Amino acid sequence: MSRTAPPPEGTITTERRGPLLLIGINRPAKYNGFTPRMFRELAEAYTLLDDDEELRVGVLHAFGKHFTAGLDLPTIAPLMQRGESAIPPGLVDATDVGTPGLRRRRKPMVAAVKGITFTLGIELMLAADIVVAADDCRFSQLEVKRGIMATGGATLRMAERSGLGNAMLHLLTGDEFGSSEALRLNFVQRVVPVGQELEESLRIARRIAEQAPLAVVATRLNALKAVEQGPLAATADFLEVQRRLANTEDAAEGVRSFVEKRPARFTGR
């Protein structure tokens, strides 16, 4: 973990732990509010995860007591007014909404959230695959209180996870809610005592990293396709994807490990 003070405009840290890439939001003095620099560096970190063959799973976390208060509006508002993105073309978009010119993530992401988790914070965790929340979380999708609209995925994913009525309740009021409500709405998958959220996220990420990497990516993308395009679109990929996976070295290793009654040693080939 970083022990040096971040620059005033904040930064995004990366730390390799074997096949895991820890991605840290680091501007605690400003509640980890996102500046243009942080958006760019987050996209660069997500791109590193996807492009490096040695990395299998990302873990998104934050420094300080809070995940993020969301956008640093004084620095972001000019970009919004011009209709511009803070992310250079060709990088992976951490919100994974399919923005033209930006890439979508392939590899799994586990998010560890805590404390204040507002606006962009909710959208980043909804874009992750698995979320572990500390029991002190304060969530709010409060864009309507600032005269703007959530454009990082909340209007898409809140209704998909919790139903339209629950989504409208939180999108249209901007009211705060806690970790138990987030769990009820399927916005998070685990709630743990504050201080344990990162370790639990790492535990889950390590378990994912033990599995066959190509199969993990294919499984994630197929489930995502089912949500976004419907079951029939996902089903149409079954035979071809399974044929491709069944001819990999990892599939052969899976069979050998089963016969030899030992843990598999997957290489991603």
C-alpha positions, 0 to 999 in steps of 0.5 A, spaced: 500 500 500 502 507 498 505 510 504 506 517 501 501 523 501 498 523 494 498 529 490 492 535 491 488 532 485 489 525 487 491 519 484 490 512 483 495 506 485 496 499 483 499 494 487 501 487 484 499 481 489 501 475 484 495 474 479 491 480 483 491 487 481 489 492 487 487 498 484 487 504 490 483 510 490 487 515 493 485 522 495 482 521 502 483 529 504 477 530 499 473 524 501 476 521 494 473 525 490 474 524 483 478 529 478 480 528 471 487 525 473 483 520 477 479 518 471 484 517 467 489 513 471 483 509 473 482 507 466 489 506 465 489 501 471 483 497 468 487 497 462 493 494 465 489 489 468 485 487 462 492 487 458 497 483 462 497 476 461 499 475 468 494 478 472 487 475 473 483 479 477 482 486 479 480 489 486 478 496 487 479 499 494 480 506 497 485 509 502 482 513 508 475 512 511 471 513 505 470 509 498 469 516 494 464 522 495 463 521 487 465 527 482 470 533 484 465 537 481 469 544 480 474 540 476 469 535 472 463 540 471 467 544 465 468 537 462 461 535 462 459 542 460 463 541 453 460 534 453 467 531 453 470 525 457 476 525 462 478 518 459 483 518 453 480 513 447 482 506 447 482 505 454 478 501 459 472 504 462 471 503 469 464 504 469 463 499 463 457 502 460 459 501 453 461 508 451 463 509 444 471 509 443 472 506 450 473 499 451 469 494 456 473 490 461 474 482 460 477 480 467 473 480 473 473 485 478 471 485 486 470 492 489 471 493 497 467 499 499 466 503 506 464 509 509 461 514 504 460 511 497 456 516 493 454 517 486 460 515 482 462 510 488 455 506 487 456 506 479 463 503 480 461 498 485 455 496 480 460 495 474 464 491 478 462 483 479 462 482 486 462 487 492 464 487 499 461 493 503 463 495 510 457 495 515 458 503 516 457 505 508 453 511 507 450 510 499 447 516 495 446 517 488 445 524 489 445 527 482 438 530 482 440 534 488 446 537 483 442 538 477 445 533 473 443 525 471 447 519 473 451 517 467 456 512 469 451 506 469 446 507 475 440 508 471 441 502 468 444 497 473 439 499 479 433 497 476 436 491 473 438 489 480 433 491 484 427 493 480 424 499 477 421 502 483 427 501 488 431 504 483 426 510 482 426 511 490 434 512 490 435 515 483 429 520 484 430 522 491 438 522 492 436 520 499 442 516 503 441 508 505 446 504 508 449 497 507 443 493 509 439 496 504 444 495 499 444 488 500 437 487 500 437 491 493 442 486 491 447 492 490 452 488 494 454 481 495 457 481 502 457 486 508 462 485 513 465 489 519 468 495 517 476 494 516 474 487 514 472 489 507 478 489 503 481 482 506 474 479 504 475 482 497 482 479 497 479 472 499 474 472 494 479 475 488 484 469 490 479 464 489 477 466 483 484 467 481 485 459 482 480 458 477 481 457 469 482 464 467 480 463 460 473 460 463 473 465 468 473 471 462 468 467 458 463 465 464 463 473 466 462 475 459 456 470 457 453 472 464 453 479 462 451 478 455 445 475 458 443 481 462 444 486 457 442 482 450 437 477 453 438 469 454 437 467 447 443 471 445 447 468 451 445 461 449 447 462 442 454 462 444 454 456 448 457 451 443 462 455 440 465 458 446 465 451 449 468 448 443 474 453 444 475 452 451 475 445 451 481 445 446 485 449 451 491 446 455 487 449 461 481 444 459 486 438 459 489 440 466 482 440 469 481 433 466 488 431 469 487 434 476 480 431 476 483 424 475 489 425 479 485 428 485 489 434 486 488 442 485 489 444 478 494 448 476 492 453 470 496 457 466 491 461 462 492 457 455 
